Amino acid sequence: MSPPEPFLSRAARWLTFGSAVSILLSIAISQILLALALAALLASGEELRLPRIRLPLGLFMLGTVIALAFSADPAAGLPQIRKFYVFLELLVVFSTLRSLKVVRWLFLSWAGVASLTAIRGFVQFAGKVQEAHQAGRGFYDFYVGERITGFTSHWNTYSAEEMFALIMLGAFLFFAGTRKRSWVWLMCAGLIAMAVLLGETRAIWVGTAVAGLYLVWFWRRWMTLLVPAAILVAFVVSPAAIRERFTSIFRPQQVDSNQFRMITWRTGIRMIEAHPWLGLGPEGPKYHFQEWVPPDVPRPLPAGWYGHLHNIYLQYAAERGIPTMLIMMWMLVRILFDFWKGLRALPPGRGDRRFLLHGGIAVVLATMAEGFFEYNLGDSEVLTMFLVVVACGYIALEKDVVAG
């Protein structure tokens, strides 16, 4: 009979679990629980563990600090240094969650909470319909700038959280060994998918499609042939606002013009050309954007958010230099390589390790695809969930973790 687990070790594990799940409800609560989890972990004397991406992660942080030190206004970039705190989620999850059963329940808890936030989004959506009617405005024109946010402060954050929860739930349904009460999780998947659809965040739709295609390909390869038909049916039966939003990807209207995004990309390229090695410094594109807008762009600028470059690759290169951006890409590709290598080493059949590794790859692919259109990893809530998925994927590669 094994000795009882020390109290502080148990406390660190469940505080970590709480931090990882509560991010769907409140970033403040999640980060408080993260601090408590770290304190309990340190006090417990348990080994501090980081997955094998610690080298690129450390170099990415170092590149950020160097870019800050050589920037024109280091004080303006301090928020990006404070964001290093979020990366502690990787440490506490990988150090404390040493049971695949606990990890499985973490992602099922994501599914449950994401379903609740989806329902909250539905209520908000109904309210938006009523507000648009009362204002005498067309719903589509009104809704593009007033989308559902769940418990978050912005629709991009909300949609990304729902996307991550949906991807991991899909991986669970396709590949996990234990799938009791599947009807419950299928119902949750339906609610979350509807929230992603009603969120009308096009970059999230792209990321979800990429992740979905990956998961379906490795679940039932022949079913990928049905995906175009499924998309067509969904388009036909969707409300007019959803159809308009989808077609705006190719034929944008004035209210959802893609022109502002093209301006941010061109502006970012000019910043990088002028400062290829260290960038403008963390937060630099936000404060110096107007200085780098191409001269042929007419003023005033089209409606849109110009606080970042709407592309993680351009954003990191413009802020911190091309080398630091390439280190970030190295880290992402390393995660994909490690998870794929781990999958190939698994015996045939379903299992928690398989679902965690497939889900991890799908999340990274979705993040990289969405990252072409949004600065998604700059959002602390999105970054937290991303790090939880990555840490749990690396836990699945560990031979000494408890399976049950």
PAMARNU-536599 format. One record per residue (C-alpha): residue in three letters; residue number from 1; x, y, z. Coordinates in steps of 0.2 Angstrom, whole numbers, padded with zeros to 4 digits. Last residue first. Layout:
REM PAMARNU-536599
PT  res    n      X      Y      Z
PT  ALA  NUM      X      Y      Z
...
END
This chain:
REM PAMARNU-536599
PT  res    n      X      Y      Z
PT  GLY  404  -0030   0028  -0072
PT  ALA  403  -0014   0030  -0082
PT  VAL  402  -0002   0036  -0069
PT  VAL  401   0012   0046  -0077
PT  ASP  400   0029   0038  -0077
PT  LYS  399   0031   0035  -0096
PT  GLU  398   0029   0054  -0100
PT  LEU  397   0023   0058  -0118
PT  ALA  396   0005   0061  -0111
PT  ILE  395   0012   0074  -0099
PT  TYR  394   0019   0082  -0115
PT  GLY  393   0001   0084  -0122
PT  CYS  392  -0005   0090  -0105
PT  ALA  391   0008   0104  -0105
PT  VAL  390   0003   0109  -0123
PT  VAL  389  -0015   0109  -0119
PT  VAL  388  -0013   0120  -0103
PT  LEU  387  -0001   0131  -0113
PT  PHE  386  -0014   0135  -0126
PT  MET  385  -0028   0138  -0112
PT  THR  384  -0017   0151  -0104
PT  LEU  383  -0012   0159  -0120
PT  VAL  382  -0030   0161  -0125
PT  GLU  381  -0034   0169  -0108
PT  SER  380  -0019   0180  -0109
PT  ASP  379  -0022   0186  -0127
PT  GLY  378  -0006   0190  -0136
PT  LEU  377  -0006   0172  -0142
PT  ASN  376  -0021   0176  -0153
PT  TYR  375  -0013   0191  -0163
PT  GLU  374  -0026   0188  -0176
PT  PHE  373  -0027   0184  -0195
PT  PHE  372  -0011   0172  -0198
PT  GLY  371  -0013   0167  -0180
PT  GLU  370  -0029   0158  -0184
PT  ALA  369  -0019   0145  -0194
PT  MET  368  -0005   0144  -0181
PT  THR  367  -0018   0142  -0166
PT  ALA  366  -0028   0129  -0176
PT  LEU  365  -0012   0119  -0180
PT  VAL  364  -0007   0120  -0161
PT  VAL  363  -0024   0115  -0155
PT  ALA  362  -0025   0100  -0168
PT  ILE  361  -0008   0094  -0162
PT  GLY  360  -0013   0094  -0144
PT  GLY  359  -0029   0086  -0148
PT  HIS  358  -0020   0072  -0157
PT  LEU  357  -0008   0070  -0142
PT  LEU  356  -0021   0071  -0129
PT  PHE  355  -0033   0059  -0138
PT  ARG  354  -0019   0046  -0141
PT  ARG  353  -0012   0047  -0123
PT  ASP  352  -0030   0045  -0116
PT  GLY  351  -0032   0029  -0126
PT  ARG  350  -0039   0021  -0142
PT  GLY  349  -0031   0007  -0152
PT  PRO  348  -0014   0003  -0160
PT  PRO  347   0002   0004  -0149
PT  LEU  346   0009   0022  -0146
PT  ALA  345   0026   0026  -0154
PT  ARG  344   0019   0035  -0169
PT  LEU  343   0009   0046  -0158
PT  GLY  342   0024   0051  -0148
PT  LYS  341   0033   0056  -0164
PT  TRP  340   0018   0067  -0169
PT  PHE  339   0017   0075  -0151
PT  ASP  338   0036   0079  -0152
PT  PHE  337   0036   0086  -0170
PT  LEU  336   0020   0097  -0167
PT  ILE  335   0028   0104  -0151
PT  ARG  334   0044   0107  -0160
PT  VAL  333   0035   0116  -0174
PT  LEU  332   0028   0128  -0161
PT  MET  331   0044   0131  -0152
PT  TRP  330   0053   0134  -0168
PT  MET  329   0040   0146  -0173
PT  MET  328   0043   0156  -0157
PT  ILE  327   0062   0155  -0160
PT  LEU  326   0058   0162  -0178
PT  MET  325   0049   0177  -0170
PT  THR  324   0064   0180  -0159
PT  PRO  323   0076   0180  -0173
PT  ILE  322   0064   0191  -0184
PT  GLY  321   0064   0205  -0171
PT  ARG  320   0055   0208  -0155
PT  GLU  319   0040   0219  -0158
PT  ALA  318   0039   0219  -0177
PT  ALA  317   0044   0201  -0178
PT  TYR  316   0032   0196  -0164
PT  GLN  315   0018   0205  -0172
PT  LEU  314   0022   0199  -0190
PT  TYR  313   0021   0181  -0185
PT  ILE  312   0006   0183  -0173
PT  ASN  311  -0004   0192  -0186
PT  HIS  310  -0018   0205  -0183
PT  LEU  309  -0005   0219  -0182
PT  HIS  308  -0009   0226  -0165
PT  GLY  307  -0018   0241  -0158
PT  TYR  306  -0025   0246  -0175
PT  TRP  305  -0043   0240  -0172
PT  GLY  304  -0054   0243  -0187
PT  ALA  303  -0063   0257  -0197
PT  PRO  302  -0054   0262  -0212
PT  LEU  301  -0039   0275  -0210
PT  PRO  300  -0043   0293  -0212
PT  ARG  299  -0033   0295  -0222
PT  PRO  298  -0027   0286  -0238
PT  VAL  297  -0013   0273  -0238
PT  ASP  296   0000   0278  -0251
PT  PRO  295   0012   0283  -0237
PT  PRO  294   0013   0266  -0229
PT  VAL  293   0008   0267  -0211
PT  TRP  292   0024   0267  -0201
PT  GLU  291   0022   0282  -0190
PT  GLN  290   0004   0279  -0186
PT  PHE  289   0008   0262  -0178
PT  HIS  288   0021   0269  -0166
PT  TYR  287   0012   0265  -0149
PT  LYS  286   0004   0248  -0154
PT  PRO  285   0018   0243  -0165
PT  GLY  284   0030   0245  -0150
PT  GLU  283   0021   0235  -0137
PT  PRO  282   0037   0225  -0135
PT  GLY  281   0051   0233  -0143
PT  LEU  280   0052   0241  -0161
PT  GLY  279   0060   0226  -0168
PT  LEU  278   0076   0218  -0162
PT  TRP  277   0084   0211  -0178
PT  PRO  276   0074   0216  -0192
PT  HIS  275   0071   0235  -0187
PT  ALA  274   0067   0245  -0203
PT  GLU  273   0061   0230  -0214
PT  ILE  272   0051   0224  -0199
PT  MET  271   0042   0240  -0196
PT  ARG  270   0038   0241  -0215
PT  ILE  269   0031   0223  -0214
PT  GLY  268   0020   0228  -0199
PT  THR  267   0013   0243  -0209
PT  ARG  266   0009   0231  -0223
PT  TRP  265   0000   0219  -0211
PT  THR  264  -0009   0232  -0202
PT  ILE  263  -0015   0240  -0219
PT  MET  262  -0021   0223  -0225
PT  ARG  261  -0031   0221  -0209
PT  PHE  260  -0039   0238  -0211
PT  GLN  259  -0045   0233  -0229
PT  ASN  258  -0054   0217  -0223
PT  SER  257  -0070   0226  -0223
PT  ASP  256  -0083   0221  -0211
PT  VAL  255  -0095   0236  -0211
PT  GLN  254  -0091   0240  -0229
PT  GLN  253  -0095   0223  -0235
PT  PRO  252  -0082   0209  -0238
PT  ARG  251  -0083   0198  -0253
PT  PHE  250  -0071   0183  -0250
PT  ILE  249  -0072   0181  -0231
PT  SER  248  -0088   0192  -0232
PT  THR  247  -0096   0176  -0239
PT  PHE  246  -0096   0168  -0222
PT  ARG  245  -0102   0183  -0212
PT  GLU  244  -0117   0185  -0225
PT  ARG  243  -0121   0167  -0222
PT  ILE  242  -0121   0169  -0203
PT  ALA  241  -0132   0184  -0204
PT  ALA  240  -0144   0175  -0216
PT  PRO  239  -0147   0161  -0203
PT  SER  238  -0139   0145  -0207
PT  VAL  237  -0147   0131  -0217
PT  VAL  236  -0138   0134  -0233
PT  PHE  235  -0121   0137  -0225
PT  ALA  234  -0122   0121  -0214
PT  VAL  233  -0127   0111  -0229
PT  LEU  232  -0112   0118  -0239
PT  ILE  231  -0100   0114  -0224
PT  ALA  230  -0107   0097  -0223
PT  ALA  229  -0104   0094  -0241
PT  PRO  228  -0086   0100  -0241
PT  VAL  227  -0083   0089  -0225
PT  LEU  226  -0090   0073  -0233
PT  LEU  225  -0073   0068  -0241
PT  THR  224  -0065   0070  -0224
PT  MET  223  -0076   0055  -0219
PT  TRP  222  -0065   0043  -0228
PT  ARG  221  -0051   0046  -0216
PT  ARG  220  -0061   0041  -0201
PT  TRP  219  -0052   0046  -0185
PT  PHE  218  -0035   0053  -0192
PT  TRP  217  -0043   0063  -0206
PT  VAL  216  -0057   0069  -0194
PT  LEU  215  -0045   0076  -0182
PT  TYR  214  -0035   0085  -0195
PT  LEU  213  -0050   0092  -0204
PT  GLY  212  -0057   0098  -0187
PT  ALA  211  -0041   0107  -0183
PT  VAL  210  -0041   0116  -0199
PT  ALA  209  -0059   0120  -0199
PT  THR  208  -0058   0126  -0181
PT  GLY  207  -0044   0138  -0186
PT  VAL  206  -0053   0145  -0201
PT  TRP  205  -0069   0147  -0191
PT  ILE  204  -0059   0156  -0177
PT  ALA  203  -0052   0168  -0190
PT  ARG  202  -0069   0172  -0196
PT  THR  201  -0076   0177  -0179
PT  GLU  200  -0095   0175  -0181
PT  GLY  199  -0097   0171  -0163
PT  LEU  198  -0114   0162  -0168
PT  LEU  197  -0104   0148  -0176
PT  VAL  196  -0092   0146  -0162
PT  ALA  195  -0107   0146  -0150
PT  MET  194  -0115   0133  -0161
PT  ALA  193  -0100   0122  -0160
PT  ILE  192  -0100   0124  -0141
PT  LEU  191  -0118   0118  -0139
PT  GLY  190  -0116   0104  -0151
PT  ALA  189  -0100   0098  -0143
PT  CYS  188  -0109   0098  -0126
PT  MET  187  -0123   0087  -0133
PT  LEU  186  -0110   0075  -0139
PT  TRP  185  -0102   0075  -0122
PT  VAL  184  -0118   0071  -0114
PT  TRP  183  -0122   0058  -0127
PT  SER  182  -0105   0050  -0124
PT  ARG  181  -0110   0045  -0106
PT  LYS  180  -0095   0034  -0104
PT  ARG  179  -0081   0037  -0117
PT  THR  178  -0065   0028  -0110
PT  GLY  177  -0052   0024  -0123
PT  ALA  176  -0051   0042  -0130
PT  PHE  175  -0048   0044  -0149
PT  PHE  174  -0063   0052  -0158
PT  LEU  173  -0074   0058  -0143
PT  PHE  172  -0059   0064  -0134
PT  ALA  171  -0051   0073  -0149
PT  GLY  170  -0068   0081  -0152
PT  LEU  169  -0068   0087  -0134
PT  MET  168  -0051   0094  -0136
PT  ILE  167  -0056   0103  -0152
PT  LEU  166  -0072   0110  -0144
PT  ALA  165  -0063   0117  -0128
PT  PHE  164  -0050   0125  -0139
PT  MET  163  -0063   0133  -0151
PT  GLU  162  -0074   0139  -0136
PT  GLU  161  -0059   0148  -0129
PT  ALA  160  -0055   0156  -0146
PT  SER  159  -0073   0162  -0148
PT  TYR  158  -0073   0170  -0131
PT  THR  157  -0057   0179  -0133
PT  ASN  156  -0061   0185  -0151
PT  TRP  155  -0078   0191  -0144
PT  HIS  154  -0071   0202  -0131
PT  SER  153  -0072   0205  -0112
PT  THR  152  -0075   0187  -0107
PT  PHE  151  -0089   0178  -0098
PT  GLY  150  -0099   0175  -0114
PT  THR  149  -0093   0188  -0127
PT  ILE  148  -0107   0188  -0141
PT  ARG  147  -0104   0201  -0155
PT  GLU  146  -0107   0219  -0155
PT  GLY  145  -0096   0226  -0169
PT  VAL  144  -0102   0213  -0182
PT  TYR  143  -0119   0213  -0174
PT  PHE  142  -0126   0230  -0179
PT  ASP  141  -0122   0228  -0198
PT  TYR  140  -0129   0210  -0198
PT  PHE  139  -0145   0214  -0188
PT  GLY  138  -0150   0228  -0199
PT  ARG  137  -0154   0243  -0189
PT  GLY  136  -0170   0250  -0181
PT  ALA  135  -0162   0252  -0164
PT  GLN  134  -0176   0242  -0156
PT  HIS  133  -0173   0228  -0169
PT  ALA  132  -0154   0228  -0167
PT  GLU  131  -0156   0228  -0148
PT  GLN  130  -0168   0213  -0149
PT  VAL  129  -0156   0203  -0160
PT  LYS  128  -0142   0207  -0148
PT  GLY  127  -0152   0201  -0134
PT  ALA  126  -0155   0184  -0142
PT  PHE  125  -0136   0183  -0145
PT  GLN  124  -0133   0187  -0127
PT  VAL  123  -0144   0173  -0122
PT  PHE  122  -0135   0161  -0134
PT  GLY  121  -0118   0167  -0127
PT  ARG  120  -0124   0162  -0110
PT  ILE  119  -0128   0145  -0117
PT  ALA  118  -0111   0144  -0124
PT  THR  117  -0103   0149  -0108
PT  LEU  116  -0112   0134  -0100
PT  SER  115  -0106   0123  -0113
PT  ALA  114  -0088   0129  -0111
PT  VAL  113  -0090   0125  -0093
PT  GLY  112  -0094   0107  -0097
PT  ALA  111  -0082   0105  -0111
PT  TRP  110  -0068   0112  -0101
PT  SER  109  -0073   0100  -0087
PT  LEU  108  -0071   0086  -0099
PT  PHE  107  -0053   0093  -0103
PT  LEU  106  -0048   0093  -0084
PT  TRP  105  -0057   0076  -0082
PT  ARG  104  -0045   0069  -0095
PT  VAL  103  -0030   0077  -0086
PT  VAL  102  -0035   0069  -0069
PT  LYS  101  -0037   0052  -0077
PT  LEU  100  -0020   0054  -0086
PT  SER   99  -0012   0056  -0069
PT  ARG   98   0004   0067  -0066
PT  LEU   97  -0005   0084  -0065
PT  THR   96   0007   0093  -0053
PT  SER   95   0023   0097  -0063
PT  PHE   94   0017   0099  -0080
PT  VAL   93   0002   0109  -0075
PT  VAL   92   0012   0120  -0063
PT  LEU   91   0026   0124  -0076
PT  LEU   90   0015   0127  -0091
PT  GLU   89   0004   0138  -0081
PT  LEU   88   0019   0148  -0076
PT  PHE   87   0019   0154  -0093
PT  VAL   86   0005   0167  -0088
PT  TYR   85   0018   0176  -0077
PT  PHE   84   0028   0180  -0092
PT  LYS   83   0014   0192  -0096
PT  ARG   82   0023   0204  -0084
PT  ILE   81   0036   0206  -0097
PT  GLN   80   0024   0209  -0111
PT  PRO   79   0016   0223  -0100
PT  LEU   78   0033   0231  -0097
PT  GLY   77   0034   0236  -0116
PT  ALA   76   0029   0255  -0113
PT  ALA   75   0043   0256  -0099
PT  PRO   74   0056   0251  -0111
PT  ASP   73   0053   0266  -0123
PT  ALA   72   0065   0267  -0137
PT  SER   71   0068   0249  -0137
PT  PHE   70   0085   0241  -0133
PT  ALA   69   0081   0234  -0116
PT  LEU   68   0064   0228  -0122
PT  ALA   67   0071   0219  -0137
PT  ILE   66   0083   0210  -0125
PT  VAL   65   0069   0205  -0113
PT  THR   64   0059   0198  -0128
PT  GLY   63   0074   0189  -0135
PT  LEU   62   0077   0181  -0117
PT  MET   61   0058   0176  -0116
PT  PHE   60   0059   0167  -0133
PT  LEU   59   0076   0160  -0128
PT  GLY   58   0068   0152  -0113
PT  LEU   57   0053   0145  -0123
PT  PRO   56   0065   0138  -0136
PT  LEU   55   0075   0129  -0123
PT  ARG   54   0060   0124  -0111
PT  ILE   53   0052   0115  -0126
PT  ARG   52   0056   0098  -0117
PT  PRO   51   0042   0100  -0105
PT  LEU   50   0045   0109  -0088
PT  ARG   49   0046   0101  -0071
PT  LEU   48   0048   0107  -0053
PT  GLU   47   0051   0092  -0042
PT  GLU   46   0040   0092  -0027
PT  GLY   45   0046   0101  -0011
PT  SER   44   0028   0104  -0006
PT  ALA   43   0031   0122  -0002
PT  LEU   42   0036   0126  -0020
PT  LEU   41   0020   0117  -0027
PT  ALA   40   0009   0125  -0014
PT  ALA   39   0016   0143  -0019
PT  LEU   38   0014   0138  -0038
PT  ALA   37  -0004   0132  -0035
PT  LEU   36  -0008   0148  -0025
PT  ALA   35  -0001   0159  -0039
PT  LEU   34  -0011   0149  -0052
PT  LEU   33  -0027   0150  -0042
PT  ILE   32  -0025   0169  -0042
PT  GLN   31  -0022   0169  -0060
PT  SER   30  -0037   0159  -0064
PT  ILE   29  -0048   0169  -0053
PT  ALA   28  -0043   0185  -0062
PT  ILE   27  -0044   0177  -0079
PT  SER   26  -0063   0173  -0075
PT  LEU   25  -0075   0160  -0082
PT  LEU   24  -0066   0150  -0095
PT  ILE   23  -0049   0153  -0086
PT  SER   22  -0058   0144  -0072
PT  VAL   21  -0053   0127  -0079
PT  ALA   20  -0034   0128  -0079
PT  SER   19  -0033   0138  -0062
PT  GLY   18  -0045   0125  -0054
PT  PHE   17  -0034   0111  -0060
PT  THR   16  -0018   0120  -0054
PT  LEU   15  -0026   0122  -0037
PT  TRP   14  -0031   0104  -0037
PT  ARG   13  -0013   0098  -0040
PT  ALA   12  -0005   0111  -0028
PT  ALA   11  -0017   0106  -0014
PT  ARG   10  -0013   0087  -0017
PT  SER    9   0005   0090  -0016
PT  LEU    8   0003   0102  -0001
PT  PHE    7  -0007   0088   0008
PT  PRO    6   0006   0075   0006
PT  GLU    5   0000   0059  -0004
PT  PRO    4  -0004   0044   0007
PT  PRO    3   0009   0030   0008
PT  SER    2   0007   0017  -0005
PT  MET    1   0000   0000   0000
END
